[in-house]
Amino acid sequence: MKEKIKKQKGFIQIPLLIVIIAVAIGVASAGTGVVLYKQGKLSPLVATISEVFKVAEEAAITEEIKSEEPQIEQPEIGQEKITQQELEKAALLAETERAKLEAEKTRAEIEQLKKEMEILKKGSDEKSEETVKPSIDEIIPTQIFNDRTSIVTIKGNDFKGWARVFIGDNELKEVKVIDDKSITAKIPPGLGATTHDITVINPDGESSTLNNVIVVINVVTSTPPAELTTLEITEKVSPAVIFIYNGVGSGSGVIIDSAGYALTNEHVIYGCSSVGVLLDNGVMVSAQVVGWNKTYDLAVIKLDGSNFDTASFGDSNSIQLGAEVLAFGYPEAPYLGIQTVTITKGIISAKRTFDNLPYFQTDAALNPGNSGGPLVNIEGKVIGINTSGFPEFQNIGFAIEINTAESIISDLKSGAKTE
């Protein structure tokens, strides 16, 4: 039993020795062993030497890391001990100060941004103040009817969105700005039969006006006159149609005034001061060239005598495509003779513009010699002066519209001669 106890004591002594060594190492390592013991990382009963050294090494590393961390200054003897609550309060105050600094920095950045925005806004306002006055160059069409809604296109420059359009003093409600060069507008029916101004006003107040540009035509709603038969038209118009001989060639004309004034083409009397005229009743008379206009290819001559039969004018603006017409004249007189006037029948095939002048295209036959004769509607009224045909093509002839011719007749009767 004693031997057993000795062995046990010897067994006990070995771990005790290990503990003593560990304690010595702990003391040499600035109390590391104590720390180990307190942390429960060292068991005096089961630790081996290698474990002791390993744990001691880890503890030394931990102590080294802690030594590098900022140390909170401990109060001297006699001072109150700083509590955890006070530390947290100090940290909160530091965080608050840091937040204030960030807020001040943010406010400064916002103020700087505001200043930059003000500069940009000022530049934008100055730029917007540089307004441009719009201009109107053209209105299409220039003639409308007072019994229906009409759509006009305004051509020009510097139109802006939401521009307003006026015809006279009336603002148009349905306006569409296509782009800065084009506006379309609906003109309602009921305008007075006269000329009207067109005004465009941009949103910035800048405006442009084109005076007397829209002509409103009054549409009479009374019962239209009865259509005449071809025979009735012939009997009505033929006495006013004349044969003109210029010494070299021939053409036709129409008497428009009982005093003896007649309308023909300029190329029919070209280079002449007087011409010979054959009336429908077979009587030959002389005529003096009074005035002419080469651009319009129109001329007025004055027959010797008075109380002549005349033709009346119709409204060429009211003629629609497909309307029936009759052409009067003396075509091919040198070959066919000049016993009587010739009449051909057709329709208005198209409306053409040559040199900014309006012409009717007709399939009524027009041959050399028809030039200067009248183109007549189904009411027996002159709506055009036959001007030319195309011998190389069939059924294509042209007549200048009578409304255009009528606009210069007074000048021609006064002796105007225009190249």
C-alpha positions as CSV (number, residue, x, y, z in Angstrom):
1,M,0.0,0.0,0.0
2,K,2.8,2.4,0.8
3,E,4.4,1.6,-2.5
4,K,1.2,2.4,-4.3
5,I,1.0,5.6,-2.4
6,K,4.5,6.6,-3.4
7,K,3.8,5.8,-7.0
8,Q,0.7,8.0,-6.7
9,K,2.7,10.7,-5.1
10,G,5.3,10.4,-7.8
11,F,2.6,10.7,-10.4
12,I,1.2,13.7,-8.6
13,Q,4.6,15.3,-8.4
14,I,5.1,15.3,-12.2
15,P,2.1,17.5,-13.0
16,L,3.0,19.6,-10.1
17,L,6.4,20.1,-11.6
18,I,4.8,21.0,-14.9
19,V,2.6,23.6,-13.1
20,I,5.7,25.1,-11.4
21,I,7.4,25.4,-14.8
22,A,4.3,26.9,-16.3
23,V,4.1,29.4,-13.5
24,A,7.7,30.3,-13.9
25,I,7.2,30.9,-17.6
26,G,4.1,32.9,-16.8
27,V,6.0,35.1,-14.4
28,A,8.7,35.6,-16.9
29,S,6.1,36.6,-19.5
30,A,4.7,39.4,-17.4
31,G,2.1,37.4,-15.6
32,T,1.0,35.4,-18.6
33,G,0.5,32.3,-16.5
34,V,-1.8,34.1,-14.2
35,V,-3.8,35.3,-17.2
36,L,-3.9,31.8,-18.6
37,Y,-5.1,30.4,-15.3
38,K,-7.7,33.1,-14.9
39,Q,-8.9,32.6,-18.5
40,G,-9.3,28.9,-17.8
41,K,-6.8,28.0,-20.5
42,L,-4.5,26.1,-18.2
43,S,-5.4,23.1,-16.1
44,P,-2.9,22.1,-13.5
45,L,-4.1,18.5,-13.7
46,V,-4.1,17.7,-17.4
47,A,-1.8,20.1,-19.2
48,T,1.3,18.8,-20.8
49,I,4.4,20.8,-21.4
50,S,3.8,21.3,-25.1
51,E,0.3,22.6,-24.3
52,V,1.7,24.9,-21.8
53,F,4.1,26.4,-24.2
54,K,1.6,26.7,-26.9
55,V,-1.0,28.4,-24.7
56,A,1.7,30.7,-23.3
57,E,2.8,31.6,-26.8
58,E,-0.8,32.5,-27.8
59,A,-1.2,34.5,-24.6
60,A,2.0,36.4,-25.4
61,I,0.7,37.3,-28.9
62,T,-2.6,38.4,-27.4
63,E,-0.8,40.7,-24.9
64,E,1.3,42.1,-27.7
65,I,-1.8,43.0,-29.8
66,K,-3.4,44.6,-26.8
67,S,-0.3,46.6,-26.2
68,E,-0.6,48.1,-29.7
69,E,-4.2,49.3,-29.1
70,P,-4.9,52.8,-27.9
71,Q,-4.9,52.8,-24.2
72,I,-7.5,54.7,-22.3
73,E,-5.9,56.9,-19.8
74,Q,-6.6,55.5,-16.3
75,P,-7.3,58.1,-13.7
76,E,-4.7,58.8,-11.1
77,I,-5.1,57.8,-7.5
78,G,-7.8,59.9,-6.0
79,Q,-9.6,60.5,-9.3
80,E,-13.0,58.9,-10.0
81,K,-12.9,55.9,-12.2
82,I,-14.3,56.4,-15.8
83,T,-17.4,54.3,-16.3
84,Q,-18.5,52.5,-19.4
85,Q,-21.5,54.8,-19.7
86,E,-19.2,57.8,-19.7
87,L,-17.1,56.2,-22.4
88,E,-20.1,55.7,-24.5
89,K,-21.3,59.2,-23.9
90,A,-17.8,60.5,-25.0
91,A,-18.0,58.4,-28.1
92,L,-21.5,59.7,-28.9
93,L,-20.3,63.3,-28.5
94,A,-17.5,62.6,-30.9
95,E,-19.9,61.1,-33.4
96,T,-22.2,64.1,-33.1
97,E,-19.3,66.5,-33.7
98,R,-18.3,64.5,-36.7
99,A,-21.9,64.5,-38.0
100,K,-22.0,68.3,-37.5
101,L,-18.8,68.7,-39.6
102,E,-20.3,66.5,-42.3
103,A,-23.6,68.6,-42.2
104,E,-21.6,71.8,-42.5
105,K,-19.7,70.4,-45.5
106,T,-22.9,69.3,-47.1
107,R,-24.5,72.7,-46.6
108,A,-21.5,74.4,-48.1
109,E,-21.7,72.1,-51.2
110,I,-25.5,72.8,-51.5
111,E,-24.8,76.6,-51.3
112,Q,-22.2,76.3,-54.0
113,L,-24.6,74.2,-56.2
114,K,-27.3,76.9,-55.7
115,K,-24.9,79.6,-56.9
116,E,-24.0,77.5,-60.0
117,M,-27.7,76.9,-60.7
118,E,-28.4,80.7,-60.4
119,I,-25.6,81.4,-62.9
120,L,-27.0,78.8,-65.3
121,K,-30.6,80.1,-64.9
122,K,-29.4,83.7,-65.5
123,G,-27.7,82.7,-68.7
124,S,-30.8,80.8,-69.8
125,D,-33.0,83.8,-69.0
126,E,-30.7,86.1,-71.0
127,K,-30.8,83.7,-73.9
128,S,-34.6,83.4,-73.8
129,E,-34.9,87.2,-73.9
130,E,-33.2,87.1,-77.4
131,T,-36.5,86.8,-79.3
132,V,-36.7,86.5,-83.0
133,K,-39.5,88.1,-85.0
134,P,-41.3,85.7,-87.3
135,S,-41.9,86.4,-91.0
136,I,-44.6,85.4,-93.4
137,D,-43.6,84.8,-97.0
138,E,-46.6,83.1,-98.6
139,I,-50.1,82.0,-98.1
140,I,-51.6,79.0,-100.0
141,P,-54.2,79.4,-101.3
142,T,-54.9,83.1,-101.5
143,Q,-58.5,82.8,-102.5
144,I,-61.2,81.1,-100.4
145,F,-65.0,80.9,-100.5
146,N,-67.2,82.3,-97.8
147,D,-69.6,79.4,-97.8
148,R,-67.2,76.7,-96.6
149,T,-64.3,75.9,-94.3
150,S,-60.9,76.5,-95.9
151,I,-57.5,75.2,-94.9
152,V,-54.6,77.6,-95.6
153,T,-50.9,77.0,-95.3
154,I,-48.7,79.8,-94.1
155,K,-45.1,79.7,-95.2
156,G,-42.3,81.7,-93.6
157,N,-39.6,81.6,-90.9
158,D,-39.1,81.5,-87.2
159,F,-42.6,80.3,-86.2
160,K,-42.8,78.8,-82.7
161,G,-45.0,76.2,-81.1
162,W,-48.4,77.5,-79.8
163,A,-48.2,80.4,-82.3
164,R,-51.6,82.1,-82.8
165,V,-53.0,83.0,-86.2
166,F,-55.5,85.8,-87.0
167,I,-57.4,86.6,-90.2
168,G,-58.2,90.2,-89.8
169,D,-59.3,90.6,-86.2
170,N,-60.6,87.0,-85.9
171,E,-58.3,84.5,-84.1
172,L,-58.4,81.1,-85.8
173,K,-59.1,78.3,-83.4
174,E,-57.7,75.3,-85.3
175,V,-54.0,76.0,-85.9
176,K,-51.1,73.5,-86.3
177,V,-47.5,74.6,-86.3
178,I,-45.8,72.1,-88.5
179,D,-42.3,73.4,-87.9
180,D,-40.6,76.8,-87.8
181,K,-41.3,77.4,-91.4
182,S,-44.9,76.2,-91.9
183,I,-48.3,76.6,-90.2
184,T,-51.7,75.2,-91.3
185,A,-54.9,76.9,-90.2
186,K,-58.6,76.3,-90.7
187,I,-60.6,79.4,-91.8
188,P,-64.3,79.0,-90.9
189,P,-67.1,80.0,-93.4
190,G,-68.9,83.3,-93.1
191,L,-66.1,85.8,-93.7
192,G,-66.9,89.0,-95.6
193,A,-66.3,88.9,-99.3
194,T,-63.2,91.2,-99.3
195,T,-59.5,91.0,-98.7
196,H,-58.1,90.1,-95.3
197,D,-54.8,90.3,-93.4
198,I,-53.1,87.3,-91.9
199,T,-51.1,87.7,-88.7
200,V,-48.9,85.2,-86.8
201,I,-48.1,85.9,-83.1
202,N,-45.5,83.7,-81.4
203,P,-45.8,82.9,-77.7
204,D,-43.1,85.5,-76.8
205,G,-45.3,88.2,-78.4
206,E,-43.3,88.7,-81.6
207,S,-45.6,88.9,-84.6
208,S,-45.7,89.3,-88.4
209,T,-48.6,90.4,-90.6
210,L,-49.2,90.0,-94.4
211,N,-51.7,92.6,-95.5
212,N,-54.6,92.0,-97.9
213,V,-53.3,88.5,-98.7
214,I,-56.6,86.4,-98.4
215,V,-59.3,87.1,-100.9
216,V,-62.7,85.8,-99.8
217,I,-65.1,85.1,-102.7
218,N,-68.8,85.5,-102.0
219,V,-70.7,82.4,-103.1
220,V,-74.2,83.2,-104.3
221,T,-76.6,80.4,-103.3
222,S,-79.3,81.5,-105.7
223,T,-80.5,79.1,-108.3
224,P,-77.8,78.7,-111.0
225,P,-78.7,79.8,-114.5
226,A,-80.0,77.1,-116.8
227,E,-77.5,75.5,-119.1
228,L,-77.6,76.5,-122.7
229,T,-77.5,74.1,-125.6
230,T,-74.5,74.1,-128.0
231,L,-76.7,75.8,-130.6
232,E,-77.9,78.5,-128.1
233,I,-74.3,79.2,-127.1
234,T,-73.2,79.4,-130.7
235,E,-76.0,81.9,-131.5
236,K,-75.1,84.0,-128.5
237,V,-71.3,84.1,-128.9
238,S,-70.5,83.9,-132.6
239,P,-71.5,87.5,-133.5
240,A,-68.7,88.8,-131.2
241,V,-65.9,86.5,-132.6
242,I,-63.7,88.1,-135.2
243,F,-61.1,87.0,-137.8
244,I,-57.8,89.0,-137.6
245,Y,-55.4,89.3,-140.5
246,N,-52.0,90.9,-139.8
247,G,-50.5,90.9,-143.3
248,V,-48.5,87.7,-142.7
249,G,-50.7,85.4,-140.8
250,S,-54.0,85.3,-139.0
251,G,-55.7,84.7,-135.7
252,S,-58.9,85.3,-133.9
253,G,-60.3,87.7,-131.3
254,V,-63.5,88.6,-129.3
255,I,-65.2,92.0,-129.1
256,I,-65.6,93.0,-125.4
257,D,-67.0,96.5,-125.8
258,S,-69.7,97.8,-128.1
259,A,-67.4,100.8,-128.9
260,G,-65.2,98.3,-130.9
261,Y,-62.5,97.2,-128.4
262,A,-61.5,93.6,-128.9
263,L,-59.3,91.2,-127.0
264,T,-56.7,88.9,-128.7
265,N,-53.3,87.4,-128.3
266,E,-50.1,89.6,-128.5
267,H,-48.5,87.2,-130.9
268,V,-51.4,87.6,-133.3
269,I,-50.7,91.4,-133.7
270,Y,-47.0,91.3,-133.1
271,G,-45.1,94.0,-134.9
272,C,-48.3,95.7,-136.2
273,S,-49.9,99.1,-135.6
274,S,-53.1,98.1,-137.5
275,V,-54.8,95.0,-138.7
276,G,-57.7,93.9,-140.8
277,V,-60.8,92.4,-139.2
278,L,-63.6,90.3,-140.6
279,L,-66.9,90.3,-138.6
280,D,-69.2,87.4,-138.3
281,N,-71.6,89.1,-140.7
282,G,-68.9,89.1,-143.4
283,V,-68.1,92.8,-143.2
284,M,-64.4,93.8,-143.3
285,V,-63.2,96.7,-141.1
286,S,-59.8,98.1,-140.0
287,A,-58.6,98.1,-136.4
288,Q,-55.8,99.9,-134.6
289,V,-53.5,98.2,-132.1
290,V,-54.0,100.0,-128.8
291,G,-52.0,98.1,-126.2
292,W,-50.3,94.8,-125.5
293,N,-48.5,92.8,-122.9
294,K,-46.0,90.2,-124.0
295,T,-45.9,88.4,-120.6
296,Y,-49.6,87.8,-120.6
297,D,-49.6,87.3,-124.4
298,L,-52.7,89.6,-124.6
299,A,-53.5,92.7,-126.7
300,V,-56.4,95.1,-127.3
301,I,-57.4,96.5,-130.7
302,K,-60.0,99.1,-131.6
303,L,-62.2,98.4,-134.5
304,D,-63.4,101.3,-136.7
305,G,-67.1,101.8,-136.1
306,S,-69.5,101.3,-133.2
307,N,-72.5,99.4,-131.9
308,F,-70.8,96.0,-132.2
309,D,-72.1,92.8,-130.7
310,T,-70.1,91.8,-127.6
311,A,-69.4,88.7,-125.4
312,S,-69.8,88.7,-121.6
313,F,-67.3,87.5,-119.1
314,G,-67.8,84.6,-116.7
315,D,-65.9,83.8,-113.5
316,S,-62.9,81.6,-114.4
317,N,-62.3,80.9,-110.6
318,S,-65.5,79.0,-110.4
319,I,-64.8,76.6,-113.2
320,Q,-64.2,73.1,-112.0
321,L,-62.3,70.3,-113.7
322,G,-64.4,68.4,-116.1
323,A,-66.6,71.4,-116.9
324,E,-67.9,71.5,-120.5
325,V,-66.5,74.3,-122.7
326,L,-66.6,75.4,-126.3
327,A,-63.7,77.0,-128.2
328,F,-64.5,79.6,-130.9
329,G,-62.1,80.9,-133.7
330,Y,-61.0,80.8,-137.3
331,P,-58.4,78.0,-137.5
332,E,-56.5,77.2,-140.7
333,A,-58.2,80.1,-142.5
334,P,-55.7,80.0,-145.5
335,Y,-56.7,76.4,-146.2
336,L,-60.3,76.2,-145.0
337,G,-61.4,79.7,-145.9
338,I,-63.0,82.3,-143.7
339,Q,-66.6,81.8,-144.5
340,T,-67.7,81.2,-140.9
341,V,-66.4,80.8,-137.3
342,T,-65.4,77.3,-136.1
343,I,-66.6,75.8,-132.9
344,T,-65.1,72.8,-131.0
345,K,-66.3,71.2,-127.8
346,G,-64.5,69.7,-124.9
347,I,-63.9,69.9,-121.2
348,I,-61.5,71.5,-118.7
349,S,-58.8,68.8,-118.5
350,A,-56.5,70.5,-116.0
351,K,-55.5,73.8,-114.5
352,R,-51.9,74.8,-115.2
353,T,-49.5,77.6,-114.3
354,F,-46.9,78.9,-116.7
355,D,-44.7,81.9,-115.8
356,N,-46.9,82.4,-112.7
357,L,-50.0,82.8,-114.8
358,P,-53.0,80.5,-114.6
359,Y,-54.2,78.6,-117.7
360,F,-57.0,76.1,-118.5
361,Q,-56.0,73.0,-120.3
362,T,-58.7,71.7,-122.6
363,D,-59.3,68.9,-125.0
364,A,-61.4,71.1,-127.2
365,A,-59.5,71.2,-130.5
366,L,-57.2,74.3,-130.8
367,N,-55.4,74.8,-134.1
368,P,-53.3,77.5,-135.6
369,G,-55.7,80.4,-136.1
370,N,-57.7,79.7,-132.9
371,S,-55.3,82.0,-131.0
372,G,-57.1,85.0,-129.5
373,G,-60.5,83.4,-129.7
374,P,-62.8,82.9,-126.7
375,L,-63.1,79.7,-124.6
376,V,-66.8,79.7,-123.4
377,N,-68.6,77.9,-120.6
378,I,-72.1,76.3,-120.8
379,E,-73.7,79.7,-119.9
380,G,-72.2,81.2,-123.1
381,K,-69.7,83.4,-121.1
382,V,-66.0,83.8,-121.8
383,I,-63.8,82.1,-119.2
384,G,-60.5,82.1,-121.2
385,I,-58.7,83.4,-124.2
386,N,-57.3,80.6,-126.4
387,T,-53.5,80.9,-126.6
388,S,-51.9,77.8,-127.9
389,G,-52.1,74.2,-128.8
390,F,-49.7,71.3,-129.5
391,P,-50.0,70.1,-133.1
392,E,-47.8,67.2,-132.3
393,F,-50.2,66.1,-129.5
394,Q,-53.9,65.4,-129.7
395,N,-56.5,67.1,-127.5
396,I,-54.1,69.4,-125.6
397,G,-54.7,73.1,-125.8
398,F,-54.4,76.1,-123.4
399,A,-56.3,79.3,-122.6
400,I,-55.3,82.0,-120.2
401,E,-58.0,82.5,-117.5
402,I,-60.3,85.5,-118.2
403,N,-60.0,86.7,-114.6
404,T,-56.3,87.2,-115.1
405,A,-56.9,88.8,-118.5
406,E,-59.5,91.1,-117.1
407,S,-57.0,92.5,-114.5
408,I,-54.9,94.2,-117.3
409,I,-57.6,95.0,-119.9
410,S,-58.1,98.6,-118.6
411,D,-54.3,99.2,-118.9
412,L,-54.3,97.8,-122.5
413,K,-57.3,100.0,-123.4
414,S,-55.3,103.0,-122.1
415,G,-52.4,102.2,-124.5
416,A,-50.0,100.3,-122.2
417,K,-47.3,98.3,-124.1
418,T,-45.4,95.9,-121.9
419,E,-42.6,93.6,-123.0
